[in-house]
Amino acid sequence: MKSTLTPMAVSAFILIAVIVMSAAAGQIFQKKVPVIICFQSSPDVVLVEEYGGDIKYQYHAIPAIAAVVPQNSIMSIKADSGVRYVELDSEVYIDEEPLLFYPDEKVPWGVCRIEADRVHDLCCGSGVKVALIDTGIDYMHPDLAGSYHGGYDFVNSDADPMDDKGHGTHVAGIIAAADDGIGVIGVSPGVELYALKVLDHQGTGWLSDINAAIDWAIDNDMDVISMSLGGSDNFTSMFELCQAAYDSGIVIVAAAGNSYGGNVSYPAAYDQVIAVSAISIVNSNTCFSSSGNEIELCAPGSSIYSTTLEGGYDHRSGTSMAAPHVSGAVALLLSVNSTLSPVEVRKILDATATDLGDEGKDGLYGYGLVNANTSLEAVLD
């Protein structure tokens, strides 16, 4: 017997289909995206929640909130009279380069090249607080345990910034590996290191977490911020937080980026940040370092021997390795004169750098190779 549908049954099926399709469309329409919302004055938590937003961070140094909000609400939020701007949260990353292996060194060639080892009898960075914004630190490493003073894990939202990538631990060793007769020696082995983990085990992270780490550094009175990370996008919120950190007296150092022939990455490209390019063992620009007018200083960045996970040591290359040489040199200066402002620190480092390449400042080497010895002589004279 042939079955047939009555007009009423057909209408019911159509109605059900429309409801199902509308519900699916509604789910797509209500998709939530991560954003940074900056306000004219104080952050408006109520406004964000009224638009269905879930708050991730409320920053202190700037009137901004990181949240995930329905995609269809972004234009309405932007139009609110109390909102200055809304920008999409974005991924940032680290780059690692192929290695040219040099012999393992108790005093790595980079520490010798910037003449940091010549000043350790005079100063070693004691009392200077350095915030390392990276993949965390293996704070149980014997060469780092003594310098580690805490921090925060913004990836997992807890107070345990243990490194699960190795990048941050390597950078930390360049700055602060202990002068203990084993492993390697850092540029400033007496500093107080604070690990702010913003990058995961793959070396990627989010703008909102980096912003939160800079905010943390301001709140906790850091002296130096060291960032061996970056991206190609210029974010207003990151710029304003770097400005706030700079205004609070923090010296900021960042890797220029590993894009040979490409532009300097952010945050290194900001005026408030010391952008560091990388040189090889023969004092030439490396085959990976970014370049541009924003380059302020250069430092060793090719096959640098330093600490890594589980108490080990290895070689790594990149502007990620160059930046901490400068961060360590900054710490040495501040350890002999804590009253130096970020502007004064930069003037000293720039004036005492070893000029490389074209005479004067250029887009490959900046003012030249950072020199810890001559910069300290300038302060102590």
URWOFEN-V547636 format. One record per residue. N is the residue number from 1. RES is the residue in one letter. PSI is psi in whole degrees, 0 to 359 (* if undefined). D_FIRST is the distance of its C-alpha to the first C-alpha in Angstrom with 1 decimal. Layout:
n;res;psi;d_first
N;RES;PSI;D_FIRST
N;RES;PSI;D_FIRST
This chain:
n;res;psi;d_first
1;M;128;0.0
2;K;127;3.8
3;S;148;6.4
4;T;156;9.7
5;L;134;13.2
6;T;159;15.5
7;P;325;19.0
8;M;320;20.5
9;A;319;18.4
10;V;317;19.4
11;S;322;22.9
12;A;317;23.0
13;F;318;22.0
14;I;317;24.7
15;L;316;27.2
16;I;317;26.8
17;A;318;27.2
18;V;318;30.3
19;I;315;31.7
20;V;315;31.3
21;M;322;32.8
22;S;320;35.6
23;A;317;36.4
24;A;317;36.7
25;A;322;38.8
26;G;322;40.9
27;Q;319;41.6
28;I;317;42.7
29;F;330;44.7
30;Q;14;46.4
31;K;134;47.5
32;K;141;51.0
33;V;149;53.9
34;P;136;57.4
35;V;164;60.2
36;I;123;63.9
37;I;120;64.7
38;C;135;68.3
39;F;163;69.6
40;Q;321;72.6
41;S;259;74.3
42;S;150;72.8
43;P;135;69.3
44;D;90;66.8
45;V;320;64.5
46;V;316;62.9
47;L;313;61.8
48;V;317;60.2
49;E;326;58.3
50;E;330;57.2
51;Y;11;55.5
52;G;20;53.7
53;G;149;56.1
54;D;118;57.0
55;I;133;60.7
56;K;310;62.0
57;Y;148;65.7
58;Q;110;68.1
59;Y;157;71.1
60;H;321;74.6
61;A;334;76.7
62;I;153;74.5
63;P;73;72.4
64;A;157;69.1
65;I;135;65.9
66;A;130;63.5
67;A;166;60.0
68;V;129;56.3
69;V;156;54.8
70;P;136;51.6
71;Q;324;51.7
72;N;356;51.0
73;S;352;54.0
74;I;316;56.7
75;M;323;57.5
76;S;320;57.9
77;I;316;60.1
78;K;325;62.2
79;A;347;62.7
80;D;137;64.1
81;S;339;67.8
82;G;358;68.7
83;V;130;67.2
84;R;311;69.4
85;Y;160;66.8
86;V;128;63.6
87;E;147;63.3
88;L;137;60.6
89;D;149;61.4
90;S;157;61.8
91;E;146;62.3
92;V;172;65.8
93;Y;169;66.9
94;I;155;69.7
95;D;140;70.5
96;E;146;72.2
97;E;161;74.0
98;P;154;75.0
99;L;146;78.2
100;L;111;81.6
101;F;132;83.0
102;Y;164;86.5
103;P;148;88.4
104;D;136;87.5
105;E;134;90.0
106;K;313;91.4
107;V;104;92.2
108;P;152;89.4
109;W;330;90.6
110;G;319;89.1
111;V;319;91.1
112;C;318;94.3
113;R;325;93.5
114;I;7;93.4
115;E;31;96.5
116;A;327;95.0
117;D;339;96.5
118;R;346;99.9
119;V;359;99.6
120;H;335;98.2
121;D;336;101.6
122;L;316;101.9
123;C;156;98.4
124;C;18;94.9
125;G;10;92.7
126;S;136;93.5
127;G;355;92.1
128;V;130;89.9
129;K;118;86.2
130;V;121;83.7
131;A;117;80.0
132;L;108;78.0
133;I;107;74.6
134;D;216;72.6
135;T;9;70.5
136;G;187;72.6
137;I;139;75.5
138;D;88;75.8
139;Y;356;78.4
140;M;354;79.1
141;H;132;80.5
142;P;334;84.2
143;D;353;85.4
144;L;341;83.4
145;A;323;83.4
146;G;334;86.7
147;S;346;85.9
148;Y;129;82.4
149;H;14;82.6
150;G;196;78.9
151;G;207;76.3
152;Y;147;72.6
153;D;103;69.2
154;F;346;67.2
155;V;315;64.3
156;N;4;63.6
157;S;55;65.3
158;D;177;67.9
159;A;23;71.7
160;D;85;71.4
161;P;49;71.7
162;M;135;71.7
163;D;131;71.2
164;D;16;68.2
165;K;319;68.8
166;G;340;72.5
167;H;309;73.3
168;G;324;74.8
169;T;320;76.8
170;H;315;78.3
171;V;318;79.2
172;A;320;80.7
173;G;324;82.9
174;I;320;84.3
175;I;312;85.4
176;A;15;86.4
177;A;136;86.6
178;A;147;89.4
179;D;77;92.9
180;D;11;92.8
181;G;357;93.9
182;I;161;90.4
183;G;240;87.6
184;V;171;88.3
185;I;136;90.1
186;G;173;88.5
187;V;318;90.1
188;S;79;90.7
189;P;355;90.4
190;G;4;91.5
191;V;164;88.8
192;E;113;86.4
193;L;134;82.9
194;Y;124;79.8
195;A;120;76.4
196;L;100;73.7
197;K;114;70.5
198;V;354;68.2
199;L;142;66.8
200;D;192;64.4
201;H;347;64.5
202;Q;357;63.4
203;G;20;66.2
204;T;156;64.0
205;G;192;64.0
206;W;146;63.6
207;L;315;65.9
208;S;324;65.4
209;D;321;66.8
210;I;316;69.7
211;N;316;70.5
212;A;325;70.4
213;A;319;72.8
214;I;318;75.3
215;D;317;75.0
216;W;318;75.8
217;A;322;78.8
218;I;312;80.2
219;D;330;79.7
220;N;18;81.3
221;D;46;84.3
222;M;155;83.8
223;D;327;86.6
224;V;140;84.6
225;I;127;80.9
226;S;124;80.0
227;M;110;76.7
228;S;63;75.7
229;L;173;72.4
230;G;178;71.2
231;G;173;68.7
232;S;350;68.8
233;D;141;67.9
234;N;110;70.5
235;F;130;69.3
236;T;319;71.2
237;S;319;70.6
238;M;318;72.1
239;F;313;75.0
240;E;326;75.8
241;L;322;75.7
242;C;320;78.0
243;Q;318;80.3
244;A;319;80.3
245;A;316;81.1
246;Y;315;83.9
247;D;333;85.3
248;S;355;85.4
249;G;11;87.7
250;I;131;85.2
251;V;128;85.8
252;I;129;82.5
253;V;138;82.1
254;A;152;79.0
255;A;139;78.1
256;A;335;78.1
257;G;155;75.0
258;N;63;74.3
259;S;86;73.4
260;Y;125;76.2
261;G;355;77.0
262;G;176;74.6
263;N;157;75.3
264;V;136;76.5
265;S;168;73.6
266;Y;139;73.3
267;P;356;74.9
268;A;329;77.9
269;A;349;77.9
270;Y;147;78.8
271;D;331;82.4
272;Q;356;82.8
273;V;138;81.9
274;I;110;84.0
275;A;128;82.0
276;V;123;82.9
277;S;172;82.5
278;A;141;83.0
279;I;162;85.8
280;S;181;86.2
281;I;342;89.2
282;V;19;91.1
283;N;25;90.8
284;S;155;88.5
285;N;138;85.3
286;T;169;82.4
287;C;4;79.6
288;F;344;77.0
289;S;134;78.7
290;S;161;77.7
291;S;164;80.4
292;G;172;81.4
293;N;340;83.9
294;E;344;82.5
295;I;125;83.9
296;E;319;86.8
297;L;163;87.8
298;C;162;86.9
299;A;163;87.0
300;P;134;86.3
301;G;9;82.6
302;S;121;82.5
303;S;63;82.0
304;I;129;83.2
305;Y;124;83.7
306;S;183;82.6
307;T;151;80.8
308;T;186;77.2
309;L;155;74.9
310;E;38;75.9
311;G;12;79.6
312;G;184;79.5
313;Y;145;80.9
314;D;175;79.6
315;H;140;80.1
316;R;156;77.9
317;S;153;78.3
318;G;165;77.4
319;T;343;78.7
320;S;328;77.2
321;M;335;80.3
322;A;316;82.7
323;A;315;82.0
324;P;338;83.0
325;H;319;86.4
326;V;320;87.1
327;S;318;85.7
328;G;321;88.1
329;A;322;91.0
330;V;315;90.2
331;A;322;90.4
332;L;316;93.8
333;L;312;95.1
334;L;336;93.9
335;S;338;95.3
336;V;342;98.8
337;N;92;98.3
338;S;351;95.5
339;T;353;96.4
340;L;132;95.3
341;S;164;92.6
342;P;322;89.7
343;V;316;91.6
344;E;319;94.8
345;V;314;93.0
346;R;319;91.4
347;K;319;94.8
348;I;311;96.5
349;L;318;93.8
350;D;318;93.7
351;A;334;97.5
352;T;2;98.1
353;A;151;95.3
354;T;113;96.3
355;D;131;95.7
356;L;158;93.5
357;G;215;92.4
358;D;148;93.7
359;E;134;96.5
360;G;192;95.4
361;K;137;91.8
362;D;174;89.1
363;G;353;85.4
364;L;315;85.4
365;Y;356;87.8
366;G;225;88.4
367;Y;349;91.9
368;G;191;91.9
369;L;123;91.6
370;V;139;91.9
371;N;106;95.1
372;A;325;95.4
373;N;308;99.1
374;T;329;100.4
375;S;321;98.2
376;L;323;99.8
377;E;320;103.2
378;A;324;102.6
379;V;321;101.7
380;L;343;104.7
381;D;*;107.3
